[in-house]
């Protein structure tokens, strides 16, 4: 896989929740560290997204904001 996005986080799918149109995919990046993605049900099916499968969370954004507490 070769893509232009710089933020590619490898992990393992730990939970898949199918909806009527979209599928929620929870990916464990490290023990106790997860990220959740919403993808189309068609994409999830086409990529055979199931618990235990290794995947990449790819994050592409023009801006990343940073905030702090006062």
Order of alpha helices (4+ residues) and beta strands (2+ residues): beta-beta-beta-alpha-beta
